[in-house]
Amino acid sequence: MFEKLRIIFSIPELRKKIMLTIGLLAIYRIGFHIPLPMIATNLSDAGGTASEFFEKITVFAASDLRQATIFGLGIMPYISASIIFQLLGSVYKPLEELKKEGEAGRKKLNEYTRYLTVLICVVQSYMYLKFMLMSGGPGGNGNINPNFTSADGTLFWGWQMVAVLVMTCGTVFLMWLGEQIDEHGIGNGISLLIMAGILAQMPKAMYELIRNMKTELTGLSRGQIGIETLVLLIVLFVGVVFGVVFITLGQRKIPTQSAKFTRGRRVYGGTRQHLPLRINQAGVMPIIFASSLLIIPGLMFGGLASFVGSESVLFKPFNFAGLTLNDQGSFVFNMLYVVLIFFFCYFWTAITFNPKEMSDNLRDSGTFIPGHRPGKRTTDYLEKVMVRITYVGAAFLSIVAIVPTIVYGSLGVPYSIAGFYGGTGLLIAVSVAFDLVQKIDSHLVMRNYRGLLEGAGGGVSPVV
């Protein structure tokens, strides 16, 4: 491994790309700790419902929403805009035609995505600012920095506009950083920003684990981290990472054969190949959608319980429903979580995978699947195979999503530590890491070196 690292940094072009990427990520981390001067609060220290709410959605935002910083919104508005255009591209005809125009169409879609990102930033930053001010008390004045307080004790509207513009510019700057990494660095810029935000939480989790650990046997008692608990956590982490890697790289290879044709005295075609279909076709999107959607009912029932008051007969059912849907260890919450993951797995796969288009492409290229005639039968076969492997992928995502809850509930480990044993963060980190390794491998192979994933005997990357 050290020899491969030496080879990587001995290639001038690759070394320059890696150092530039590291430098841009360092700039992102520096800005992450620059607070908004108008707000004097830190929800991560205060705890409560607001802190838990932001902790759930902070994973894929590349930021910690519990702290009011210049990068407070992270990259989430850009991700939201990208998802919106990806969904619209499947149902809105002009966008679908634009996607087929190649590089020019892609540039136009990126331009539209940036405009929508700015609009989303303005709306979200204003709502985020109001939420942070409201968390300071009924009057909404408890979190204002005294230096920015107006005569009536509120935050002047001009400073509110400045805060909105600062957070909007922060997200646009992060979007620019991601594009610079794409163009001049190595790897996917936006994905690397999200991965950096996830991995930045690891030292804090490790510190909390060491601080609560006891150098004695505790018999796996709940809430006590002893030697055997630590060994179990290490084994479980290795097993979960192995499973995530295995399913992430897993493929269903469908054999294909090209038709033979004759030119002069030569016979061309007739070669056997395979069509790879990913088992986890939907990636991490089902978990993001499911976890985001589950936040809404808990907040809604909790708000209704507060609205009707404790005197009303509806208070108890509303309060019970709100507490149940906010309790990640409850059976109802996990069942709804699994159901939503299965639903969004099939929903996202149906949007991103078009069996008819794939069947037409195979037919146009003179390729067919043995035993299935080109056209409708090939389309039906591809759809049937995708339905089956999507079931396996959805089951895998469901297991990974509830593993942190099991670790948290059964062992009593703090959720900041249990969160690294599954869920969105682990999937994103593994996926981005493999994408980065593949980008580095392409540079090494181009210069006749072995890739990082190749063994001593010249093996290939692990693919099912």
Solvent accessible surface area in square Angstrom, and as a share of the most:
residue,aa,sasa,rsa
1,M,146,0.65
2,F,175,0.73
3,E,95,0.42
4,K,47,0.20
5,L,75,0.37
6,R,141,0.51
7,I,29,0.15
8,I,4,0.02
9,F,82,0.34
10,S,58,0.38
11,I,12,0.06
12,P,91,0.57
13,E,82,0.37
14,L,0,0.00
15,R,96,0.35
16,K,150,0.63
17,K,39,0.17
18,I,20,0.10
19,M,104,0.46
20,L,66,0.33
21,T,8,0.05
22,I,91,0.46
23,G,33,0.32
24,L,17,0.08
25,L,34,0.17
26,A,47,0.37
27,I,78,0.40
28,Y,0,0.00
29,R,58,0.21
30,I,115,0.58
31,G,4,0.04
32,F,21,0.09
33,H,120,0.54
34,I,80,0.41
35,P,88,0.55
36,L,2,0.01
37,P,69,0.43
38,M,4,0.02
39,I,12,0.06
40,A,59,0.46
41,T,36,0.21
42,N,52,0.27
43,L,8,0.04
44,S,33,0.21
45,D,121,0.62
46,A,80,0.62
47,G,31,0.30
48,G,50,0.48
49,T,88,0.51
50,A,21,0.17
51,S,7,0.05
52,E,103,0.46
53,F,45,0.19
54,F,12,0.05
55,E,58,0.26
56,K,53,0.23
57,I,22,0.11
58,T,5,0.03
59,V,38,0.22
60,F,13,0.05
61,A,0,0.00
62,A,1,0.01
63,S,5,0.03
64,D,18,0.10
65,L,4,0.02
66,R,34,0.12
67,Q,50,0.22
68,A,7,0.05
69,T,7,0.04
70,I,39,0.20
71,F,8,0.03
72,G,0,0.00
73,L,6,0.03
74,G,0,0.00
75,I,0,0.00
76,M,28,0.12
77,P,0,0.00
78,Y,40,0.15
79,I,27,0.14
80,S,32,0.21
81,A,0,0.00
82,S,41,0.26
83,I,23,0.12
84,I,70,0.35
85,F,35,0.15
86,Q,77,0.34
87,L,51,0.25
88,L,72,0.36
89,G,2,0.02
90,S,47,0.30
91,V,121,0.70
92,Y,115,0.44
93,K,123,0.52
94,P,74,0.47
95,L,14,0.07
96,E,53,0.24
97,E,80,0.36
98,L,29,0.14
99,K,98,0.42
100,K,138,0.59
101,E,105,0.47
102,G,45,0.43
103,E,96,0.43
104,A,70,0.55
105,G,0,0.00
106,R,121,0.44
107,K,123,0.52
108,K,84,0.35
109,L,29,0.14
110,N,47,0.24
111,E,57,0.26
112,Y,79,0.30
113,T,9,0.05
114,R,86,0.31
115,Y,134,0.51
116,L,39,0.19
117,T,0,0.00
118,V,60,0.35
119,L,109,0.54
120,I,25,0.13
121,C,0,0.00
122,V,62,0.36
123,V,76,0.44
124,Q,53,0.23
125,S,0,0.00
126,Y,102,0.39
127,M,124,0.55
128,Y,14,0.05
129,L,1,0.01
130,K,66,0.28
131,F,77,0.32
132,M,1,0.00
133,L,12,0.06
134,M,136,0.61
135,S,51,0.33
136,G,28,0.27
137,G,28,0.27
138,P,155,0.97
139,G,60,0.58
140,G,12,0.12
141,N,64,0.33
142,G,54,0.52
143,N,14,0.07
144,I,13,0.07
145,N,33,0.17
146,P,110,0.69
147,N,132,0.68
148,F,37,0.15
149,T,58,0.34
150,S,36,0.23
151,A,120,0.93
152,D,109,0.56
153,G,25,0.24
154,T,52,0.30
155,L,6,0.03
156,F,97,0.40
157,W,171,0.60
158,G,17,0.16
159,W,99,0.35
160,Q,27,0.12
161,M,96,0.43
162,V,60,0.34
163,A,0,0.00
164,V,4,0.02
165,L,99,0.49
166,V,49,0.28
167,M,0,0.00
168,T,9,0.05
169,C,81,0.48
170,G,5,0.05
171,T,0,0.00
172,V,50,0.29
173,F,76,0.32
174,L,0,0.00
175,M,8,0.03
176,W,121,0.43
177,L,1,0.00
178,G,0,0.00
179,E,51,0.23
180,Q,35,0.15
181,I,0,0.00
182,D,77,0.40
183,E,118,0.53
184,H,91,0.41
185,G,6,0.06
186,I,10,0.05
187,G,8,0.08
188,N,63,0.32
189,G,0,0.00
190,I,25,0.13
191,S,31,0.20
192,L,9,0.04
193,L,0,0.00
194,I,15,0.08
195,M,28,0.13
196,A,19,0.14
197,G,8,0.08
198,I,10,0.05
199,L,73,0.36
200,A,36,0.28
201,Q,68,0.30
202,M,69,0.31
203,P,87,0.55
204,K,126,0.53
205,A,5,0.04
206,M,96,0.43
207,Y,135,0.51
208,E,36,0.16
209,L,14,0.07
210,I,117,0.60
211,R,153,0.56
212,N,59,0.30
213,M,55,0.24
214,K,84,0.36
215,T,124,0.72
216,E,99,0.45
217,L,137,0.68
218,T,19,0.11
219,G,65,0.62
220,L,83,0.41
221,S,47,0.30
222,R,153,0.56
223,G,51,0.49
224,Q,73,0.33
225,I,4,0.02
226,G,0,0.00
227,I,75,0.38
228,E,42,0.19
229,T,1,0.01
230,L,43,0.21
231,V,82,0.47
232,L,73,0.36
233,L,2,0.01
234,I,96,0.49
235,V,96,0.55
236,L,59,0.29
237,F,68,0.28
238,V,93,0.53
239,G,43,0.42
240,V,19,0.11
241,V,41,0.24
242,F,143,0.60
243,G,25,0.24
244,V,1,0.00
245,V,34,0.19
246,F,103,0.43
247,I,25,0.13
248,T,17,0.10
249,L,25,0.12
250,G,0,0.00
251,Q,49,0.22
252,R,91,0.33
253,K,89,0.38
254,I,0,0.00
255,P,73,0.46
256,T,6,0.03
257,Q,36,0.16
258,S,25,0.16
259,A,49,0.38
260,K,141,0.60
261,F,102,0.42
262,T,89,0.52
263,R,169,0.62
264,G,76,0.73
265,R,246,0.90
266,R,167,0.61
267,V,102,0.58
268,Y,94,0.36
269,G,37,0.36
270,G,17,0.16
271,T,78,0.45
272,R,176,0.64
273,Q,119,0.53
274,H,93,0.41
275,L,31,0.15
276,P,64,0.40
277,L,5,0.03
278,R,100,0.37
279,I,24,0.12
280,N,7,0.03
281,Q,48,0.21
282,A,7,0.05
283,G,18,0.18
284,V,29,0.17
285,M,30,0.13
286,P,0,0.00
287,I,1,0.00
288,I,14,0.07
289,F,40,0.17
290,A,0,0.00
291,S,25,0.16
292,S,39,0.25
293,L,77,0.38
294,L,7,0.03
295,I,13,0.07
296,I,101,0.51
297,P,39,0.24
298,G,0,0.00
299,L,74,0.37
300,M,101,0.45
301,F,51,0.21
302,G,29,0.28
303,G,41,0.39
304,L,64,0.32
305,A,3,0.03
306,S,93,0.60
307,F,171,0.71
308,V,44,0.25
309,G,25,0.24
310,S,85,0.55
311,E,171,0.76
312,S,39,0.25
313,V,135,0.77
314,L,87,0.43
315,F,54,0.23
316,K,162,0.69
317,P,70,0.44
318,F,42,0.18
319,N,51,0.26
320,F,145,0.60
321,A,26,0.20
322,G,2,0.02
323,L,112,0.56
324,T,22,0.13
325,L,17,0.08
326,N,56,0.29
327,D,74,0.38
328,Q,38,0.17
329,G,44,0.43
330,S,20,0.13
331,F,155,0.65
332,V,74,0.42
333,F,15,0.06
334,N,25,0.13
335,M,90,0.40
336,L,72,0.36
337,Y,24,0.09
338,V,35,0.20
339,V,84,0.48
340,L,34,0.17
341,I,0,0.00
342,F,49,0.20
343,F,117,0.49
344,F,26,0.11
345,C,3,0.02
346,Y,75,0.28
347,F,81,0.34
348,W,14,0.05
349,T,8,0.04
350,A,78,0.60
351,I,42,0.21
352,T,54,0.31
353,F,13,0.06
354,N,77,0.40
355,P,24,0.15
356,K,125,0.53
357,E,96,0.43
358,M,49,0.22
359,S,2,0.01
360,D,36,0.19
361,N,87,0.45
362,L,23,0.12
363,R,124,0.45
364,D,113,0.58
365,S,79,0.51
366,G,32,0.31
367,T,20,0.12
368,F,66,0.28
369,I,3,0.02
370,P,50,0.31
371,G,83,0.80
372,H,58,0.26
373,R,168,0.61
374,P,75,0.47
375,G,17,0.16
376,K,154,0.65
377,R,156,0.57
378,T,4,0.02
379,T,21,0.12
380,D,65,0.34
381,Y,37,0.14
382,L,0,0.00
383,E,88,0.39
384,K,99,0.42
385,V,8,0.05
386,M,8,0.03
387,V,76,0.44
388,R,156,0.57
389,I,17,0.08
390,T,6,0.03
391,Y,130,0.50
392,V,74,0.43
393,G,1,0.01
394,A,0,0.00
395,A,33,0.25
396,F,21,0.09
397,L,0,0.00
398,S,6,0.04
399,I,109,0.55
400,V,7,0.04
401,A,7,0.05
402,I,38,0.19
403,V,18,0.11
404,P,4,0.03
405,T,12,0.07
406,I,98,0.50
407,V,4,0.02
408,Y,88,0.33
409,G,32,0.31
410,S,66,0.43
411,L,19,0.09
412,G,19,0.18
413,V,0,0.00
414,P,34,0.21
415,Y,76,0.29
416,S,43,0.28
417,I,9,0.05
418,A,0,0.00
419,G,27,0.26
420,F,33,0.14
421,Y,13,0.05
422,G,1,0.01
423,G,10,0.09
424,T,14,0.08
425,G,11,0.11
426,L,17,0.09
427,L,3,0.02
428,I,13,0.07
429,A,15,0.11
430,V,14,0.08
431,S,49,0.31
432,V,11,0.07
433,A,35,0.27
434,F,27,0.11
435,D,45,0.23
436,L,47,0.24
437,V,32,0.19
438,Q,93,0.41
439,K,83,0.35
440,I,18,0.09
441,D,20,0.10
442,S,63,0.41
443,H,27,0.12
444,L,2,0.01
445,V,85,0.49
446,M,132,0.59
447,R,74,0.27
448,N,145,0.74
449,Y,90,0.34
450,R,128,0.47
451,G,1,0.01
452,L,31,0.15
453,L,50,0.25
454,E,47,0.21
455,G,40,0.39
456,A,96,0.74
457,G,79,0.76
458,G,37,0.35
459,G,36,0.34
460,V,126,0.73
461,S,39,0.25
462,P,78,0.49
463,V,67,0.38
464,V,71,0.41
